[in-house]
């Protein structure tokens, strides 16, 4: 899902360049995720209701090369944690990955975690770590795909995208027409598939 939503946020020749880079990365089997420890720390602070102590401590635990990254993410992650309100009223919920057909593509949808509130609300949360905030196209694609398969991911939950660096929570635009979003994504998927095939030639 991350690769496809990053693709739809690009325009013109940048789309082809991105697909080519993605294919080379896949062929090299590279793509280490440097954010894993931060996700674990955030989930621990929610689960144990520790108010950010795990997020504070994790910066000192990661390798030196990742300390600047974690330092840049820490304050926004803490701001998001604070935005959840009384952590006694929030608990983690198990989410499942889903496979979403989008035109000729099959996209893996993988939230980072789920939340369950005492009032009955549920959220499936995907985290965005990039330096730039998620553009409207990427946010729309991600939230739409999560909503479309929420019965598999976390039944009766709302999809949420969190811009970690800024501590901002994004939700689906209720004015957007799902049929229009589907048509747009199908067209983007067809173009992505064509470019992927072309880079193999």
Backbone bond lengths (Angstrom), bond angles and torsions (degrees), N, CA, C in turn:
res aa  C-N    CA-C-N  psi(-1)  N-CA   C-N-CA  omega(-1)  CA-C   N-CA-C  phi
1 X - - - 1.460 - - 1.529 111.16 -
2 X 1.326 116.50 -38.52 1.460 119.45 -178.13 1.521 111.42 -62.49
3 X 1.350 116.70 -44.43 1.458 119.70 179.60 1.516 112.25 -62.14
4 X 1.334 117.25 -43.94 1.463 121.03 -178.25 1.521 111.34 -67.84
5 X 1.326 117.89 -42.05 1.466 119.26 -178.76 1.532 111.52 -71.66
6 X 1.325 116.87 -29.51 1.466 118.45 172.83 1.530 110.59 -68.64
7 X 1.319 115.40 -35.12 1.469 120.23 177.87 1.528 110.94 -62.72
8 X 1.335 118.00 -47.27 1.466 119.70 -175.39 1.530 111.81 -67.30
9 X 1.326 117.40 -18.12 1.464 119.81 180.00 1.526 112.30 -81.03
10 X 1.327 116.95 -8.39 1.463 121.12 -178.78 1.522 111.08 -96.88
11 X 1.323 114.94 161.10 1.463 120.20 -179.69 1.522 110.35 -131.09
12 X 1.331 115.11 157.06 1.459 121.20 173.29 1.508 113.84 56.19
13 X 1.346 117.21 -141.76 1.466 121.75 -176.81 1.531 113.55 -61.32
14 X 1.338 116.40 -21.78 1.470 119.33 -179.74 1.522 111.74 -62.70
15 X 1.324 116.80 -26.07 1.462 120.04 178.11 1.527 110.55 -64.60
16 X 1.338 116.44 -49.35 1.465 121.07 -179.10 1.525 110.97 -64.27
17 X 1.317 116.96 -40.86 1.463 120.92 178.54 1.522 110.66 -61.21
18 X 1.332 116.38 -42.30 1.458 120.79 -179.98 1.530 111.28 -64.26
19 X 1.333 116.79 -45.12 1.468 120.53 -179.41 1.529 110.28 -62.85
20 X 1.323 117.25 -41.63 1.456 120.37 178.02 1.518 111.90 -60.36
21 X 1.333 116.15 -43.26 1.457 120.47 178.29 1.520 112.10 -65.40
22 X 1.324 115.72 -38.31 1.460 120.40 179.61 1.524 110.83 -65.10
23 X 1.323 115.30 -39.91 1.471 118.99 -179.74 1.528 110.70 -66.87
24 X 1.325 117.15 -42.31 1.469 119.96 178.70 1.528 110.26 -62.15
25 X 1.324 116.32 -40.73 1.464 120.75 178.73 1.519 110.31 -61.85
26 X 1.339 116.32 -41.93 1.460 120.66 179.04 1.530 111.13 -63.87
27 X 1.333 116.39 -41.17 1.466 120.14 -179.07 1.523 111.51 -67.53
28 X 1.328 116.47 -31.97 1.469 120.49 178.16 1.533 111.60 -83.31
29 X 1.345 115.21 -8.23 1.467 121.81 -176.57 1.519 110.90 57.10
30 X 1.319 115.82 35.31 1.462 119.74 177.45 1.520 108.70 -97.19
31 X 1.312 116.27 176.20 1.454 119.32 179.19 1.520 112.40 126.34
32 X 1.329 117.32 44.28 1.467 122.21 177.59 1.526 109.98 -60.45
33 X 1.328 116.36 136.13 1.463 121.80 178.99 1.529 109.46 -93.75
34 X 1.343 118.00 109.90 1.468 119.71 -177.40 1.529 113.73 -82.51
35 X 1.337 117.62 -2.96 1.464 120.03 -171.84 1.527 113.84 -97.16
36 X 1.325 117.11 0.03 1.457 120.46 -172.68 1.516 114.24 -57.10
37 X 1.331 117.36 -42.44 1.460 120.42 -177.91 1.530 111.53 -67.14
38 X 1.333 116.24 -34.20 1.467 119.11 179.02 1.528 110.38 -68.26
39 X 1.322 116.82 -41.19 1.464 120.37 177.91 1.524 110.02 -60.57
40 X 1.335 116.88 -44.17 1.463 120.54 179.20 1.530 111.06 -61.85
41 X 1.336 116.74 -40.83 1.460 120.55 -179.73 1.528 111.19 -65.73
42 X 1.331 116.62 -42.94 1.466 120.38 178.95 1.529 110.23 -62.54
43 X 1.325 116.85 -44.47 1.461 120.31 179.73 1.532 110.82 -64.74
44 X 1.331 116.82 -36.73 1.464 119.94 178.41 1.526 111.01 -65.19
45 X 1.343 116.90 -41.11 1.464 119.56 178.69 1.529 111.92 -64.58
46 X 1.341 116.50 -32.95 1.468 119.62 176.44 1.527 110.12 -73.19
47 X 1.322 116.21 -47.39 1.466 120.55 -175.60 1.524 112.43 -64.50
48 X 1.344 116.03 -41.82 1.466 120.10 -175.17 1.525 112.19 -99.28
49 X 1.350 116.19 0.43 1.473 122.13 175.59 1.521 110.94 54.95
50 X 1.331 114.26 50.12 1.469 120.57 -173.91 1.534 112.99 -101.79
51 X 1.326 117.98 7.91 1.458 120.92 168.61 1.512 117.00 65.91
52 X 1.320 118.44 17.09 1.464 120.49 176.71 1.507 114.72 109.98
53 X 1.323 118.64 4.08 1.473 119.35 -177.32 1.525 111.64 -67.91
54 X 1.327 117.37 -34.81 1.464 119.57 177.23 1.529 110.55 -68.42
55 X 1.332 116.86 -39.65 1.468 120.19 177.72 1.520 111.04 -63.91
56 X 1.319 116.92 -36.70 1.467 120.43 178.02 1.524 110.67 -67.65
57 X 1.315 116.70 -43.26 1.450 120.78 -175.16 1.515 114.97 -74.51
58 X 1.347 116.88 -25.95 1.462 118.78 -172.95 1.524 112.34 -67.58
59 X 1.326 118.04 -26.12 1.469 120.64 -179.83 1.522 110.63 -60.16
60 X 1.315 116.53 -35.91 1.458 120.35 -179.95 1.514 113.79 -79.67
61 X 1.325 117.35 -9.74 1.466 120.69 -176.59 1.520 113.81 -95.22
62 X 1.345 116.54 -23.48 1.459 118.90 -176.32 1.526 110.84 -81.16
63 X 1.328 116.01 162.45 1.459 120.81 178.95 1.525 110.09 -61.69
64 X 1.320 115.95 155.57 1.464 121.61 -175.65 1.533 111.98 -55.56
65 X 1.317 117.33 -35.71 1.465 120.09 -176.03 1.531 111.35 -66.23
66 X 1.350 116.85 -22.84 1.462 120.29 -178.23 1.522 112.97 -99.68
67 X 1.318 118.32 -5.15 1.471 120.13 -177.37 1.538 112.89 -61.45
68 X 1.346 119.59 -42.98 1.478 118.33 177.22 1.525 112.46 -60.64
69 X 1.335 116.76 -39.83 1.463 120.64 178.48 1.522 110.29 -61.84
70 X 1.325 116.13 -48.50 1.467 119.64 -178.46 1.526 111.56 -66.69
71 X 1.320 116.32 -33.98 1.457 119.53 176.11 1.521 111.68 -63.84
72 X 1.344 116.15 -37.48 1.459 120.76 -179.84 1.529 111.59 -72.06
73 X 1.319 117.28 -28.18 1.461 121.44 -177.07 1.528 113.07 -89.44
74 X 1.322 116.71 -21.06 1.462 120.49 -168.19 1.529 113.65 -61.93
75 X 1.328 117.87 -48.37 1.472 119.12 -174.25 1.524 111.43 -66.56
76 X 1.338 117.16 -39.20 1.453 120.10 177.96 1.521 111.89 -66.24
77 X 1.342 116.19 -38.72 1.459 120.10 178.36 1.526 110.67 -64.54
78 X 1.319 116.55 -38.63 1.464 120.14 177.57 1.532 110.77 -68.07
79 X 1.337 116.20 -37.30 1.467 119.56 177.78 1.527 110.50 -63.44
80 X 1.336 116.57 -40.27 1.464 119.72 176.75 1.526 110.33 -63.38
81 X 1.329 116.23 -43.80 1.468 120.32 179.26 1.528 110.50 -57.72
82 X 1.333 116.13 -43.60 1.468 120.78 178.69 1.526 111.31 -63.27
83 X 1.347 116.20 -36.29 1.468 120.19 -177.62 1.528 112.76 -65.75
84 X 1.327 117.23 -16.20 1.463 120.19 179.49 1.527 111.84 -73.31
85 X 1.325 116.19 -13.29 1.460 119.82 178.72 1.518 112.02 83.87
86 X 1.313 115.98 -147.14 1.458 122.03 -178.45 1.527 109.65 -67.74
87 X 1.319 116.60 110.43 1.461 120.26 -176.57 1.525 112.64 -67.46
88 X 1.320 117.46 -14.49 1.461 119.49 173.51 1.527 110.91 -67.29
89 X 1.334 115.84 -18.05 1.462 121.01 -178.43 1.535 112.47 -99.98
90 X 1.338 116.50 5.88 1.471 121.31 -175.56 1.525 109.74 -128.58
91 X 1.310 116.49 140.72 1.462 120.26 174.70 1.523 109.11 -141.92
92 X 1.324 115.90 159.39 1.461 120.85 177.87 1.526 109.78 -73.94
93 X 1.326 116.02 146.80 1.460 122.30 175.89 1.522 108.31 -126.33
94 X 1.304 116.48 143.38 1.465 121.79 -179.20 1.529 110.42 -73.04
95 X 1.320 116.88 128.57 1.465 120.93 174.27 1.527 109.21 -110.56
96 X 1.315 115.05 160.03 1.461 121.00 175.79 1.523 109.34 -121.83
97 X 1.314 116.44 147.61 1.455 120.51 174.35 1.526 109.18 -73.13
98 X 1.321 115.55 157.23 1.463 120.99 177.73 1.520 108.90 -137.52
99 X 1.324 116.21 152.89 1.461 122.13 175.12 1.520 108.12 -106.26
100 X 1.334 115.99 121.67 1.460 121.50 -174.35 1.516 110.69 -112.00
101 X 1.326 118.00 117.40 1.462 119.22 172.71 1.529 109.97 -72.57
102 X 1.329 115.34 126.26 1.471 121.02 177.76 1.525 106.44 -129.55
103 X 1.328 116.80 100.81 1.453 119.11 -173.83 1.523 108.64 56.13
104 X 1.340 118.05 -128.83 1.468 121.01 -179.76 1.533 113.89 -82.27
105 X 1.321 117.59 -2.89 1.466 122.12 -177.51 1.525 111.33 -97.57
106 X 1.326 115.63 156.40 1.462 121.47 165.91 1.526 106.18 -119.71
107 X 1.315 115.74 119.24 1.465 121.80 -174.27 1.526 109.11 -108.27
108 X 1.322 116.42 130.37 1.459 120.82 177.14 1.522 109.56 -83.08
109 X 1.329 115.98 124.50 1.463 121.48 179.28 1.522 107.80 -103.20
110 X 1.321 116.71 119.02 1.459 120.38 -173.71 1.527 111.79 -137.93
111 X 1.330 117.25 87.88 1.471 120.00 174.30 1.526 110.57 -61.14
112 X 1.333 115.71 158.57 1.463 119.48 179.75 1.530 111.59 -80.95
113 X 1.328 117.31 -33.59 1.464 120.37 177.18 1.529 109.26 -170.12
114 X 1.322 115.07 169.89 1.456 120.77 175.95 1.518 109.88 -116.80
115 X 1.323 115.65 157.40 1.465 121.82 177.14 1.523 109.30 -125.57
116 X 1.322 114.95 143.81 1.460 121.26 174.85 1.528 107.60 -127.00
117 X 1.332 116.15 124.60 1.460 121.65 179.77 1.527 110.16 -98.41
118 X 1.319 115.61 154.34 1.463 120.55 -178.94 1.524 112.60 -61.25
119 X 1.345 117.13 -27.42 1.466 119.63 -179.71 1.530 112.80 -80.95
120 X 1.342 116.79 2.81 1.458 120.60 176.53 1.515 115.19 102.47
121 X 1.336 117.76 -13.18 1.463 120.40 179.32 1.531 110.29 -68.25
122 X 1.331 114.14 150.29 1.458 120.69 174.91 1.521 109.00 -133.00
123 X 1.322 116.10 149.15 1.459 121.89 176.42 1.518 109.78 -136.54
124 X 1.327 115.88 138.79 1.462 122.14 170.00 1.530 106.03 -103.76
125 X 1.311 116.64 120.90 1.465 121.99 -167.78 1.525 111.48 -110.38
126 X 1.314 114.40 126.46 1.466 121.68 171.81 1.529 107.22 -114.13
127 X 1.329 116.78 133.34 1.462 121.70 -177.40 1.528 110.88 -100.37
128 X 1.343 115.47 140.38 1.470 123.03 178.15 1.527 107.14 -114.73
129 X 1.342 116.67 120.33 1.464 120.82 -173.43 1.526 114.21 -106.61
130 X 1.319 119.06 -8.53 1.463 121.75 -171.30 1.530 112.20 -62.07
131 X 1.341 115.04 158.28 1.467 119.82 178.10 1.525 111.52 -62.35
132 X 1.316 116.33 -40.08 1.461 120.43 177.97 1.525 109.52 -87.12
133 X 1.331 117.64 143.45 1.466 118.76 176.44 1.518 110.96 -64.58
134 X 1.312 118.19 156.56 1.471 119.50 179.37 1.521 110.13 -63.91
135 X 1.333 116.87 131.25 1.459 119.72 179.14 1.533 108.54 -72.38
136 X 1.334 117.80 160.78 1.466 119.96 -178.16 1.525 113.37 -55.35
137 X 1.348 117.47 -37.35 1.460 120.09 -179.12 1.532 111.27 -64.21
138 X 1.326 116.41 -46.19 1.464 119.90 -179.15 1.523 110.68 -64.83
139 X 1.341 116.85 -43.18 1.462 120.37 179.65 1.524 110.87 -63.15
140 X 1.334 116.93 -43.35 1.464 120.55 179.61 1.518 110.98 -61.24
141 X 1.342 116.70 -45.72 1.462 120.71 -179.38 1.520 111.36 -62.10
142 X 1.328 116.39 -46.83 1.455 120.06 -175.70 1.528 111.53 -65.75
143 X 1.326 116.31 -46.99 1.467 120.44 -178.31 1.524 111.27 -66.82
144 X 1.330 117.17 -37.57 1.463 120.81 179.38 1.532 110.80 -65.42
145 X 1.334 116.76 -46.28 1.458 120.10 -178.80 1.527 111.38 -65.09
146 X 1.320 116.83 -38.38 1.460 119.46 176.66 1.523 110.72 -65.13
147 X 1.332 117.27 -44.51 1.467 120.88 -179.17 1.522 110.72 -62.84
148 X 1.329 115.83 -39.57 1.462 120.60 -177.13 1.528 112.22 -61.59
149 X 1.325 116.84 -29.73 1.469 120.33 -175.90 1.529 112.15 -117.83
150 X 1.330 116.08 26.21 1.459 119.15 -175.99 1.524 113.03 -65.29
151 X 1.330 117.93 -26.70 1.466 119.65 177.34 1.525 111.45 -59.47
152 X 1.344 116.49 -31.15 1.459 120.93 177.81 1.528 111.59 -86.96
153 X 1.327 116.40 -36.40 1.463 121.42 -173.25 1.529 111.63 -74.47
154 X 1.311 116.56 -57.75 1.465 123.60 179.85 1.525 106.91 -163.23
155 X 1.330 117.17 95.19 1.469 120.54 -173.72 1.528 113.71 -50.71
156 X 1.340 114.18 136.79 1.472 123.10 177.20 1.526 113.75 66.87
157 X 1.327 116.73 20.89 1.466 119.98 179.31 1.527 110.63 -98.82
158 X 1.317 115.51 158.90 1.461 122.50 174.35 1.528 108.59 -98.24
159 X 1.332 118.65 135.13 1.464 119.38 176.13 1.526 110.83 -74.98
160 X 1.319 115.71 139.11 1.463 121.72 -178.38 1.522 108.47 -135.87
161 X 1.325 116.09 136.00 1.465 121.79 174.62 1.524 107.75 -115.98
162 X 1.320 116.95 123.78 1.463 121.43 -177.69 1.519 110.12 -108.10
163 X 1.333 115.90 120.38 1.456 122.61 173.33 1.527 106.45 -81.62
164 X 1.332 116.49 95.91 1.455 121.23 -167.88 1.528 112.48 -62.51
165 X 1.323 118.27 -42.91 1.470 119.62 -176.02 1.520 112.69 -60.21
166 X 1.316 116.21 -32.02 1.465 120.47 -177.88 1.527 113.02 -105.72
167 X 1.335 116.68 -3.00 1.450 120.62 178.89 1.516 113.64 64.70
168 X 1.339 116.23 29.52 1.464 121.14 -174.84 1.524 110.09 -105.69
169 X 1.321 116.31 134.57 1.456 122.18 178.43 1.522 110.32 -101.07
170 X 1.330 116.82 127.54 1.465 122.56 179.72 1.522 109.64 -109.98
171 X 1.331 115.10 139.15 1.457 121.12 178.78 1.522 109.26 -125.75
172 X 1.319 116.49 163.99 1.462 121.39 -176.49 1.526 110.74 -62.63
173 X 1.328 115.87 143.11 1.459 123.04 175.98 1.532 108.29 -76.08
174 X 1.305 116.59 112.73 1.463 119.83 -176.50 1.528 111.95 -68.42
175 X 1.339 117.64 -16.48 1.463 120.52 179.78 1.524 112.12 -82.31
176 X 1.336 116.90 -16.22 1.467 120.41 -178.48 1.525 109.98 -70.15
177 X 1.322 116.45 139.24 1.459 121.35 179.16 1.530 109.01 -91.15
178 X 1.335 117.40 118.99 1.473 120.03 -176.88 1.525 113.37 -53.86
179 X 1.338 117.58 -37.10 1.466 119.92 -179.95 1.513 112.29 -63.79
180 X 1.329 115.85 -38.96 1.466 120.15 178.28 1.525 110.81 -66.67
181 X 1.334 115.88 -41.33 1.466 120.01 179.16 1.530 109.94 -64.35
182 X 1.327 117.06 -41.00 1.465 121.18 178.65 1.529 110.97 -60.01
183 X 1.321 116.25 -45.96 1.478 120.39 -179.41 1.521 110.91 -62.39
184 X 1.311 115.74 -43.65 1.466 120.76 179.19 1.530 110.95 -62.11
185 X 1.340 117.06 -46.54 1.463 120.38 -179.14 1.526 111.81 -65.27
186 X 1.326 117.25 -37.22 1.457 120.33 178.29 1.529 110.61 -62.80
187 X 1.322 116.78 -40.95 1.463 120.54 177.07 1.515 112.17 -65.26
188 X 1.331 116.55 -41.52 1.464 120.70 178.02 1.533 110.49 -64.38
189 X 1.331 116.63 -39.58 1.463 120.74 -179.39 1.523 110.96 -66.12
190 X 1.333 116.44 -39.10 1.466 119.92 178.64 1.526 110.72 -63.63
191 X 1.332 116.36 -42.44 1.465 120.22 178.97 1.529 110.79 -67.08
192 X 1.326 116.71 -40.30 1.469 121.17 177.96 1.520 110.21 -59.10
193 X 1.347 116.68 -46.55 1.461 122.05 -179.00 1.528 111.21 -61.76
194 X 1.325 116.22 -41.95 1.469 120.24 179.30 1.527 110.76 -63.62
195 X 1.324 117.23 -42.70 1.471 120.79 179.84 1.524 110.48 -67.48
196 X 1.334 116.33 -38.27 1.477 120.49 179.35 1.530 109.57 -61.47
197 X 1.314 115.98 -44.63 1.473 120.73 179.23 1.523 111.17 -64.97
198 X 1.336 116.33 -39.02 1.462 120.77 -179.10 1.515 112.19 -64.83
199 X 1.334 116.95 -35.63 1.476 119.38 -179.09 1.519 111.60 -71.48
200 X 1.351 116.42 -17.17 1.469 120.17 178.63 1.520 111.35 -82.72
201 X 1.330 116.40 -16.55 1.465 119.79 -175.27 1.533 110.55 -72.55
